[in-house]
Amino acid sequence: MSMGWKINFPCLPNGLSDTMNTMSKELAGQVALVTGASRGIGEAIAESLAARGAHVVITARTAGGLEELEDRIHEAGGSATIAPLDLTDGDSIARLASAIAERWQQLDMLVLNAAMLGTLTPVAAIDGKEFNKLLTLNLIAQQALIANFDPLLRRAASGRLIALSSSVAREPRAYWGAYAASKAAFEVLVSSYGAEMRNISTVRTAILDPGGTRTQMRARAYPGEDPQSIKDPAAVGEFVAGMMVEGFESTTFHALPKVMEKA
C-alpha cells in the first residue's frame, strides 16, 4: 500500500472460520491500530484482536510481514488492513490518521508496540546518533501517534490505548540506560495522557510490561537464553485482547511473567 492510503474494508469470506465463533466476536464492529505488527508481540496482538471480531489496521516499516499476517487473519475469517510506514516520519502518521478517519471516523483501540532496542552499552558510551534515533521512535513517534489519533479515540464509545513497555523503565539496569530512559519517558507520557482524558472523555490508557517473550528483540538482548524457557508472543496477544474486551481504568499497569499457563 502506498503512503497515500485509500483504506477499503476487505470482503469477508462467505463462511467464517470455526475460530471466529460467537464467543470470540466481542470486539465486532470495532477498529484497532497495532504498531510494530509485522512480527513478535505486535503480530500476536493483531491476530488476537482480529479473532475477536475487530478490524485491525496493522503497521510496520516493511510490507512483507504485514502481508503474511493479513493473509492469515483473512484465512481465519477476520479482517485487516495493512499500512506500511516509518513511524519516525511524522507526516506519515498524520496521513494514516486521516485515512482511518475518512474510512471509519473513529478508532476504538490503539496499541503502541513498535520500538527499537538500540545498543546495550554503558551510559558514558552511548552513541549520540543512535540515541537520537532510539528516542525518535520510542518516544517522539509515540507522542505523534497519540496526538494524531486522540480525536478518533475520543469519538469511539470507549477508546482504549495500551502501551507496551519494559521492566527496565521502572527498574534501571546496567547497560540498558538508553532503552530504559526511552521507555520510562514513554510510560510518563502515556500516564499523563490517561490522567488528562480521565474526566473529559471515555478514553482509557494502560501500560503493559510483557515480560520475557520469544521475540527477535529478546534474542538480541539475551543471546544465551533458551527461547523455550520463555513464553510465546501469542500469550501476550491473548492477554491484550482480554484487556480490550474487559476494559480498564487509566492508567493501569500490568506485568506478565516469563512463563504463562495456557488457557
VOMARDO-649215 format. One record per residue (C-alpha): x, y, z. Coordinates in nm, 4 decimals, decimal comma. Example, Ala and Ser with C-alpha at 12.3 -4.5 7.8 and 13.67 -1.06 7.14 Angstrom:
BEGIN
REC;xx;yy;zz
REC;1,2300;-0,4500;0,7800
REC;1,3670;-0,1060;0,7140
END
This chain:
BEGIN
REC;xx;yy;zz
REC;0,0000;0,0000;0,0000
REC;0,1407;0,3403;-0,0916
REC;0,1869;0,6260;0,1513
REC;-0,1278;0,7894;0,0073
REC;-0,3510;0,5208;0,1564
REC;-0,7008;0,4562;0,0315
REC;-0,8319;0,2240;0,3002
REC;-1,1054;-0,0144;0,1965
REC;-1,2811;-0,2676;0,4157
REC;-1,1931;-0,6086;0,2686
REC;-1,4578;-0,8579;0,1715
REC;-1,5011;-1,1363;0,4219
REC;-1,5372;-1,4983;0,3138
REC;-1,8916;-1,6324;0,2992
REC;-1,8250;-1,8902;0,5709
REC;-1,6362;-1,7686;0,8756
REC;-1,3724;-1,9963;1,0202
REC;-1,4640;-2,2089;1,3197
REC;-1,2236;-1,9956;1,5228
REC;-1,4466;-1,6932;1,4618
REC;-1,7418;-1,8178;1,6667
REC;-1,9934;-1,6061;1,8540
REC;-1,7955;-1,6030;2,1775
REC;-1,4846;-1,4783;2,0010
REC;-1,6520;-1,1761;1,8424
REC;-1,6734;-0,9473;2,1454
REC;-1,4896;-0,6765;1,9506
REC;-1,7024;-0,6952;1,6346
REC;-1,7577;-0,3569;1,4734
REC;-1,4541;-0,2035;1,6420
REC;-1,1320;-0,0819;1,4782
REC;-0,7846;-0,1305;1,6220
REC;-0,4481;0,0069;1,5156
REC;-0,1447;-0,2000;1,6126
REC;0,2077;-0,0692;1,5512
REC;0,5095;-0,2918;1,5029
REC;0,2748;-0,5646;1,3830
REC;0,4907;-0,7478;1,1284
REC;0,6305;-0,9914;1,3849
REC;0,6546;-1,0860;1,7507
REC;0,4240;-0,9333;2,0082
REC;0,2598;-0,6859;1,7707
REC;0,1775;-0,9624;1,5267
REC;0,0274;-1,1756;1,8043
REC;-0,1817;-0,8878;1,9390
REC;-0,3218;-0,8146;1,5938
REC;-0,4198;-1,1790;1,5438
REC;-0,5886;-1,1999;1,8833
REC;-0,7883;-0,8810;1,8290
REC;-0,8942;-0,9954;1,4824
REC;-1,0010;-1,3324;1,6233
REC;-1,2417;-1,1445;1,8486
REC;-1,4000;-0,9626;1,5585
REC;-1,2073;-0,6348;1,5476
REC;-1,0899;-0,4914;1,2177
REC;-0,7163;-0,4416;1,2670
REC;-0,5050;-0,1831;1,0901
REC;-0,1500;-0,3162;1,1090
REC;0,1639;-0,1109;1,0622
REC;0,5364;-0,1757;1,0325
REC;0,8219;-0,0405;0,8242
REC;0,8061;-0,3111;0,5571
REC;0,5113;-0,4726;0,3822
REC;0,6312;-0,8349;0,3679
REC;0,5466;-0,9457;0,7215
REC;0,2285;-0,7397;0,7205
REC;0,1028;-0,9090;0,4052
REC;0,1628;-1,2542;0,5539
REC;-0,0218;-1,1535;0,8715
REC;-0,3095;-1,0050;0,6734
REC;-0,3429;-1,3311;0,4785
REC;-0,3561;-1,5375;0,7991
REC;-0,6187;-1,3102;0,9515
REC;-0,8351;-1,3282;0,6394
REC;-0,7957;-1,7071;0,6194
REC;-0,9213;-1,7292;0,9804
REC;-1,2289;-1,5254;0,8908
REC;-1,1091;-1,1924;1,0245
REC;-1,0413;-0,8592;0,8587
REC;-0,7315;-0,6430;0,8428
REC;-0,5754;-0,3548;0,6530
REC;-0,2007;-0,3161;0,6101
REC;-0,0343;0,0246;0,6292
REC;0,3441;0,0090;0,5879
REC;0,5029;0,3247;0,7244
REC;0,8062;0,4641;0,9015
REC;0,6843;0,5942;1,2373
REC;0,9780;0,8327;1,2574
REC;0,8187;1,0215;0,9700
REC;0,5587;1,2380;1,1434
REC;0,3850;1,3199;0,8173
REC;0,3135;0,9521;0,7506
REC;0,1404;0,9210;1,0888
REC;-0,0808;1,2180;1,0073
REC;-0,1695;1,0690;0,6689
REC;-0,2630;0,7371;0,8265
REC;-0,4835;0,9107;1,0821
REC;-0,6588;1,0978;0,8021
REC;-0,7151;0,7752;0,6069
REC;-0,8612;0,5974;0,9089
REC;-1,0805;0,8983;0,9915
REC;-1,2122;0,9034;0,6351
REC;-1,2963;0,5327;0,6368
REC;-1,4193;0,4715;0,9942
REC;-1,4488;0,8160;1,1602
REC;-1,3191;0,6723;1,4888
REC;-1,0574;0,4427;1,6436
REC;-1,1599;0,2112;1,9254
REC;-0,8207;0,0641;2,0145
REC;-0,4632;0,1868;1,9778
REC;-0,1759;-0,0470;2,0653
REC;0,1618;0,1269;2,0853
REC;0,4029;-0,1615;2,0403
REC;0,6693;-0,0515;1,7914
REC;1,0097;0,0175;1,9484
REC;1,3819;-0,0332;1,8974
REC;1,6280;-0,1775;2,1477
REC;1,9428;0,0004;2,0424
REC;2,2881;-0,0988;2,1641
REC;2,3229;-0,2184;2,5233
REC;2,6183;-0,0147;2,6468
REC;2,7350;0,1968;2,9435
REC;2,5674;0,5359;2,9663
REC;2,9014;0,7120;2,9092
REC;2,9438;0,5173;2,5847
REC;2,6003;0,5797;2,4319
REC;2,6319;0,6864;2,0705
REC;2,4512;1,0178;2,0301
REC;2,3292;0,9494;1,6780
REC;2,1812;0,6119;1,7719
REC;2,0333;0,7546;2,0927
REC;1,8588;1,0232;1,8928
REC;1,7166;0,7600;1,6581
REC;1,6009;0,5494;1,9529
REC;1,4284;0,8426;2,1220
REC;1,2661;0,9431;1,7942
REC;1,0938;0,6058;1,7595
REC;1,0408;0,5067;2,1228
REC;0,9202;0,8438;2,2460
REC;0,8661;1,1215;1,9905
REC;0,6812;0,8996;1,7415
REC;0,4606;0,7694;2,0242
REC;0,3567;1,1226;2,1137
REC;0,2815;1,1863;1,7463
REC;0,0613;0,8762;1,7371
REC;-0,1283;0,9871;2,0468
REC;-0,1689;1,3405;1,9109
REC;-0,2946;1,2319;1,5699
REC;-0,5288;0,9590;1,6926
REC;-0,6594;1,1393;2,0003
REC;-0,9611;1,2832;1,8121
REC;-1,0504;0,9386;1,6756
REC;-1,0151;0,7709;2,0156
REC;-1,2439;1,0347;2,1666
REC;-1,5089;0,9671;1,9026
REC;-1,5224;0,5995;1,9997
REC;-1,7726;0,4867;2,2608
REC;-1,4831;0,3553;2,4686
REC;-1,1411;0,4410;2,3299
REC;-0,8610;0,2258;2,4699
REC;-0,4848;0,2742;2,4435
REC;-0,2359;0,0088;2,5544
REC;0,1347;0,0900;2,5598
REC;0,3947;-0,1882;2,5566
REC;0,6825;-0,1096;2,7901
REC;0,9597;-0,2929;2,9768
REC;1,0628;-0,3705;3,3330
REC;1,3784;-0,1615;3,2868
REC;1,1604;0,1514;3,2710
REC;1,0893;0,1047;3,6434
REC;1,3966;-0,0925;3,7485
REC;1,7094;0,0648;3,5906
REC;1,9681;-0,1898;3,4850
REC;2,3354;-0,1546;3,3929
REC;2,3943;-0,1124;3,0179
REC;2,0252;-0,0611;2,9465
REC;2,0291;0,3156;3,0060
REC;1,9302;0,4342;2,6587
REC;1,6398;0,1939;2,6087
REC;1,5261;0,2237;2,9713
REC;1,5256;0,6038;2,9561
REC;1,3083;0,5997;2,6436
REC;1,0614;0,3565;2,7999
REC;1,0472;0,5436;3,1319
REC;0,9649;0,8657;2,9474
REC;0,7132;0,6740;2,7342
REC;0,5325;0,5498;3,0449
REC;0,5134;0,9019;3,1881
REC;0,3780;1,0300;2,8568
REC;0,1039;0,7664;2,8417
REC;0,0149;0,8053;3,2107
REC;-0,0118;1,1819;3,1697
REC;-0,2394;1,1392;2,8691
REC;-0,4537;0,8972;3,0690
REC;-0,4858;1,1472;3,3527
REC;-0,5817;1,4207;3,1062
REC;-0,8525;1,2030;2,9496
REC;-0,9964;1,0581;3,2689
REC;-1,2519;1,3306;3,3451
REC;-1,3194;1,4679;2,9981
REC;-1,3645;1,1589;2,7798
REC;-1,4142;0,7828;2,7815
REC;-1,0575;0,7214;2,6584
REC;-0,8607;0,4982;2,8946
REC;-0,4925;0,4029;2,8947
REC;-0,2892;0,1107;3,0232
REC;0,0772;0,0131;3,0317
REC;0,1855;-0,3460;2,9824
REC;0,5253;-0,4958;3,0544
REC;0,5058;-0,8207;2,8540
REC;0,7983;-0,9782;3,0390
REC;1,0256;-1,2373;2,8842
REC;0,8760;-1,3284;2,5458
REC;1,0117;-1,5233;2,2490
REC;1,0888;-1,2360;2,0099
REC;1,3794;-1,1192;1,7955
REC;1,4380;-0,8247;2,0271
REC;1,4583;-1,0572;2,3272
REC;1,7059;-1,2810;2,1447
REC;1,9268;-0,9797;2,0716
REC;1,9181;-0,8695;2,4354
REC;1,9728;-1,2198;2,5794
REC;2,1607;-1,4206;2,3138
REC;2,2389;-1,7067;2,5520
REC;1,8837;-1,7573;2,6735
REC;1,6927;-2,0721;2,5817
REC;1,3938;-1,9400;2,3833
REC;1,1856;-2,2345;2,5003
REC;1,2211;-2,1113;2,8597
REC;1,0033;-1,8077;2,7922
REC;0,6502;-1,7637;2,6652
REC;0,5312;-1,7374;2,3071
REC;0,4070;-1,3943;2,1875
REC;0,0605;-1,5467;2,1488
REC;0,0228;-1,5396;2,5278
REC;0,0744;-1,1630;2,5263
REC;-0,1672;-1,1265;2,2364
REC;-0,4384;-1,3098;2,4268
REC;-0,3773;-1,1023;2,7388
REC;-0,4067;-0,7750;2,5479
REC;-0,7218;-0,8901;2,3691
REC;-0,8713;-0,9801;2,7058
REC;-0,7913;-0,6323;2,8362
REC;-0,9581;-0,4738;2,5359
REC;-1,2721;-0,6823;2,5855
REC;-1,2974;-0,6288;2,9611
REC;-1,1879;-0,2639;2,9671
REC;-0,9661;-0,0899;3,2203
REC;-0,9159;0,2368;3,4045
REC;-0,6383;0,4907;3,3479
REC;-0,3583;0,4280;3,3902
REC;-0,3408;0,0646;3,4919
REC;-0,0087;-0,1207;3,4871
REC;0,0335;-0,4924;3,4189
REC;0,3482;-0,7043;3,4194
REC;0,3436;-1,0554;3,2756
REC;0,5702;-1,3418;3,3872
REC;0,8192;-1,5193;3,1610
REC;0,6010;-1,8299;3,1583
REC;0,2216;-1,8300;3,1440
REC;-0,0188;-2,1198;3,1707
REC;-0,2156;-2,1924;2,8574
REC;-0,5848;-2,1110;2,8745
END
